[in-house]
């Protein structure tokens, strides 16, 4: 099943069913909003699946992804992991940090959740000098998840999503030194227009990971296509970690962290900081700048046969 949210003048928008080819859509009959769907997911899913089958048989209106909001425009909770060790190991090497001890615990922080930015259009920032960076990620939206969930964590994943976790790199070190976590360095994230149930990924859902490349383009030039499989901790592991000491409310969004592979020199990267890190190690200094106003970033994950999945995040950075 594929779901999207279109604007209707309210903060949460109107939930729509999207056809398997992402070409057509129709308002969901069973529920008005994505958040309401998450709150009664098990009860509503059969009716939503019946609507999905009806839409795929024909009918509906054209789906215009450029008009879509984030599938979940605002959430009660956003937890972002850092599950790709090739990325964190590279950053440690660049900053001459001792290698992190492998404790069996994923890295995770709680970030801004009251808004997820629509997938297309302009994204405002205050200052180019803050080090504007994109971060391509995969993520999940959970249904109600009780505290202590571990063995059954994957069963609590309702939907899989694609995320651009915007970062302000020059503010991050300042905030990290406080020991209080990020506020200014981590503004709102963007989300691709279509959220998928796990079965839509078919064989590409492997070990609770998205076993597909995330294609990233900066100003029309290919920047990277790292595969989402190479996670030290799966998306289900991240759900279990987040639920260790708390219930996860319906509609909790959990991110994978920047998609990264050990072969980053060959496949490229999903964020500028990683490329700058490679340049620092290989050439002695970072050469690639961070983003400037007017720059564009596009991210899209396609199925193995080239068909669309989440749709694209396609945005321009502008002066606030």
Number of C-alpha atoms within 10 A of each C-alpha: 21 26 26 30 29 25 15 10 8 7 11 23 22 21 28 27 28 29 25 19 13 22 14 19 25 20 20 22 12 14 18 16 21 24 22 15 22 24 16 14 20 13 11 15 16 12 14 22 14 11 20 22 15 13 19 16 10 10 12 17 14 13 20 13 22 15 15 22 27 30 31 29 24 22 20 15 19 22 20 22 24 21 26 24 22 20 23 19 15 20 18 15 15 19 10 9 11 9 12 10 7 8 6 8 13 18 16 18 14 14 17 18 18 12 19 24 22 27 30 23 16 19 21 12 16 11 14 15 13 18 19 24 22 26 22 31 25 24 25 27 27 25 24 20 23 17 15 16 23 18 10 14 21 20 13 22 26 22 23 27 26 29 31 29 23 19 22 22 19 15 18 18 12 14 15 13 9 9 8 8 16 19 13 13 21 17 18 18 23 27 30 30 31 30 29 23 17 21 12 17 18 11 13 18 17 14 14 18 21 25 19 20 20 24 22 27 18 20 14 11 11 14 21 25 25 25 21 26 22 19 23 15 23 22 26 23 21 28 28 23 22 26 19 15 12 13 15 23 18 24 28 26 26 28 28 27 26 29 28 31 23 16 11 19 12 11 17 20 29 30 26 20 23 23 21 20 23 21 17 16 13 10 11 11 13 17 13 12 13 20 22 18 18 13 15 20 22 23 28 21 25 17 17 13 6 8 12 17 23 24 22 24 27 22 21 19 20 18 13 10
